Amino acid sequence: MVEQFLFRKGGQHHMRALLITPTIAVTIGRHTRLYTAYVTTAPPALDSPHTITLDEGPFSKIVGLARDPISHHETRGRMPARLVLVDETQHTGQRANYLEHHHLLLPADPWLAGLNTLQYWLWQRLQARDSGTVAV
């Protein structure tokens, strides 16, 4: 998610984009991918190949990581939800797929799911795969 803001430099006005959805760059070897954090109700079966689940649980717990508050009733509160990292190159297709199947895709909160938090959770997922278990 990108928001525009205007600033002044050297007597001229400039427009600059400000990323307001948390992102993390992941580099492996010579390949770098930019991932953006979202809260979704979509099951992993609808994920694109490079989508990474960082946290999962009932919607009532995971929705607290969303940027904008969303009201929910008791039934939705028990639905499964996830905090995911979506590869920016696959974002448009991923979003369309989730929405086509009537699932939510909410931008994560930049304070609650900021760079340090995303990095920590990503390391946890990688370490869990090394040990043969997946930490939730």
URNORMO-V998859 format. One record per residue. N is the residue number from 1. SS is DSSP state (H for helix, E for strand, C for the rest). PHI is phi in radians with two decimals (* if undefined). PSI is psi in whole degrees, 0 to 359 (999 if undefined). Layout:
# URNORMO-V998859
n ss phi psi
N SS PHI PSI
N SS PHI PSI
This chain:
# URNORMO-V998859
n ss phi psi
1 C * 132
2 E -2.14 136
3 E -2.10 142
4 E -1.66 144
5 E -2.48 154
6 E -1.84 135
7 E -2.39 163
8 E -1.99 132
9 E -2.51 123
10 C 1.06 35
11 C 1.39 0
12 E -1.99 150
13 E -1.61 136
14 E -2.24 146
15 E -1.79 131
16 E -2.26 143
17 E -1.51 139
18 E -2.12 119
19 E -1.33 120
20 C -1.89 356
21 C -1.77 133
22 C -1.02 138
23 E -2.32 159
24 E -2.54 135
25 E -1.65 131
26 E -2.05 122
27 E -2.01 126
28 E -2.23 114
29 C 1.11 235
30 C -1.69 3
31 E -1.82 127
32 E -2.11 134
33 E -2.16 143
34 E -1.76 124
35 E -1.97 145
36 E -2.06 141
37 E -1.59 135
38 E -2.45 157
39 E -1.79 132
40 E -2.43 155
41 C -1.76 1
42 C -1.27 143
43 C -1.31 158
44 H -0.99 334
45 H -1.06 337
46 H -1.62 0
47 C -1.25 150
48 C -1.32 165
49 C -1.00 331
50 C -1.78 10
51 C -1.32 138
52 E -2.11 127
53 E -1.51 125
54 E -1.74 325
55 E -2.62 151
56 E -2.59 156
57 E 2.92 192
58 E -1.17 148
59 H -0.93 321
60 H -1.05 332
61 H -1.52 311
62 H -1.24 328
63 H -1.09 339
64 H -1.11 344
65 H -1.56 356
66 E -1.32 148
67 C -1.12 314
68 C -1.84 136
69 C -1.10 144
70 C -2.36 131
71 C -1.40 149
72 C -2.58 151
73 C -1.61 174
74 H -1.02 321
75 H -1.13 313
76 H -1.13 326
77 H -1.03 332
78 H -1.57 350
79 C -1.10 149
80 E -1.22 144
81 E -2.52 163
82 E -2.50 152
83 E -1.71 120
84 E -2.17 155
85 E -1.83 123
86 E -1.88 127
87 E -1.08 126
88 H -1.03 330
89 H -1.26 344
90 H -1.99 7
91 H -1.01 312
92 H -1.06 313
93 H -1.16 321
94 H -1.10 313
95 H -1.06 313
96 H -1.05 318
97 H -1.12 314
98 H -1.08 311
99 H -1.17 324
100 H -1.04 327
101 C -1.67 15
102 C 1.10 39
103 C -1.89 154
104 C -1.41 148
105 E -2.41 99
106 E -1.90 132
107 E -1.03 139
108 E -1.32 156
109 C -1.28 128
110 C -1.18 342
111 C -1.56 317
112 C -1.38 333
113 C -2.19 49
114 C -1.33 184
115 H -0.97 313
116 H -1.10 319
117 H -1.17 314
118 H -1.07 318
119 H -1.10 316
120 H -1.05 310
121 H -1.12 323
122 H -1.12 317
123 H -1.08 320
124 H -1.04 316
125 H -1.12 317
126 H -1.15 318
127 H -1.18 324
128 H -1.13 323
129 H -1.17 325
130 H -1.13 323
131 H -1.52 355
132 C 1.56 0
133 C -2.14 157
134 C -1.95 118
135 C -1.38 138
136 C -2.05 999
